[in-house]
Amino acid sequence: MAWAIVIFGAAVWPDGGPSPSLRRRVAYGRQAALDDPAALIFCSGGVGRHGPSEASLMADLLIQSGVDPGRLVLDEASGDTMDNVRAAARFIRAEGLDGAVLCTDGYHVPRARMLFAMLGLESRPGPITKGYAGTRAHWLRMVTREMAAYPYDFLLAALSRRKAL
């Protein structure tokens, strides 16, 4: 089975550097790339409050760590998780791939997997850290944000799926 490695975006700092979340997600993507040397790597994330785009910063970090640039596909238009999943789903289908290896933080994986499933695609967590990533306060903020995002993204995915039928 051929799977795409999908790295989800996170904040870029005002100086243009990666936030700890973005750096962590890229590290997960790099490990997934080492685990599956033939897999294409889908870097997803547009320009947030600060440039450059999350996807281009991911690509730079991956290339600096020795990943072949020919494996990288950049989605620089996505602004949120639903956009990331839609763009990755289009890419996976266009390439005839079987699913997505998700490289994101643990608190984010269940919602991303729900969205992929609702769009009819298989997914599995990548080589992510178990438990807290970052500080406990950050983790609690993110879990709270995830709980609020579930119903919103569920509705968006249901509408997307309905349009596709």
N, C-alpha and C positions, 0 to 999 in steps of 0.2 A: 504494500500500500504506500502511496506517495502522499505525504502531508506537507502543508505549508507551515512554516514557523511564523506565527503572528505576534509581533511585539506591539503592545498597546502603549500609546503616548502617555506622557506625564509632563509636569511643568518644566519650563525652561526658565532659569534665573534671569534677572535683569541684565547681568553681564554676558548673557548668551550661553552660559554653561548649563549642564544638566543638573536638575534637582536630584536629591538622593533617590527618589522614586524612579526617575527616568534612568539613572545610572544602574539601579538594581534590575530594572526590567531588561535593559540592554545586556547585562551580565547573564540573565536567564536565557536570553536569546542567543548569546554567544555559546553558552553551554549546550543548548539545544542544537545549534549548528555543528558543534563538535560531535554530538551524539549521532547526528544524521547528516553526513557530509554532502549528500546529494540534494537536500531540501532547499527550496527557495525560501527566502526570508522576507516577509512582508512587514515593512516598518510603517506604522500608521500614526499620524498625528500632524495636524496643521500648525499654523502660527497661533499661539495663544496670546497672552498679554505681552510677551516678549519674544523676539525672534532669536535665532532662526526657527524654522519649522521643527517640530519634535522629530519628524521622520528623518530630516536631513541631519540633525544632530545624532540620532541613532546610527545612521549610516556612517558618519564620520568616526564614531566611537568603535563600531564594528570593524571598519577598515583598519583603524589604528591597532586593533587587537589581532589583526591577521586574517580576517574573514575576506574571502574573495568578493570584490565589488560586483562581479557578474551574477552573484546569487541574490543581490538585493533588489527589491522592488519598493519604491517609495510612494506612499499615499500621503500627500501633503495637504489634502483638502479636508480631512476629517476633523471635526471639532469636538466630538464627544464619543462615548462608547458605542452608541447605536450607529453613528457614522462609521466608526472603525469596523464594526462587524459587517455592516452592509458592504463596505468597500472590499473587505477581505473575502466575503462570500462571493462577490462578483469575480474577484481574481481567482479564487479557488475553482469556481465553475468554469471560467474561461480557460484555465490551464488543465482542466480535467483531473484535478487532484481529489483526494478522498476526504480530506478534513483539515483541521487546524490544530496545531500544537500552540497552546496559549501561554505567552510569556508576559505575565503581569503579576501584580501582588496577590497574595492568597485571598484577601478579602474581596477582590474583584473577580476572581475566577468563577464563582457560582453564577453571577449575573451574566458574564460573558458567555458561559456555556449555555445558559438558558436562551440567550438571544441566538446563538448559532443553531441550537436545536429547533427553535421556532422558525428559523429560516431554512430548516431541512438539512443541516450539515452536522457532521460529527465533529467533536472537539475533545481534546484532553488537555489537562494541565501540563505545562512544560516543567523543566527542572527548577521549581521554585522553592523558596525557603518556607519551611513549615512554621506556623505560629506567627508571632509579631515580626513585622519588618519595619524597621525604624523605631521610633519611640512608642511607648504605650499610649500616650496622649494622641499622637498622630494616628495610630491604629484605631483608637476609639472614634475619632473624628471621621475617619474613612468608612468604618463600619456603619456609622450613623448615616452618612451620605449614601452608602449602598442601599440601606433599608428604604430610604426615601426614593431612590432611583428605580427600584424594582417595579412598582406599579406603572410608572411613567413609561419605562422602556418596554414593559410587557405589552402595554397598549400600542406603542409604536411598532413593535415587532408583529403584533397581531394584524395591524393595519397594513404593514408592508407585505406580509404573507398573503393577505386577502387580495391585495392589488396584483400580486404575482399569479394568482390562480386564474 
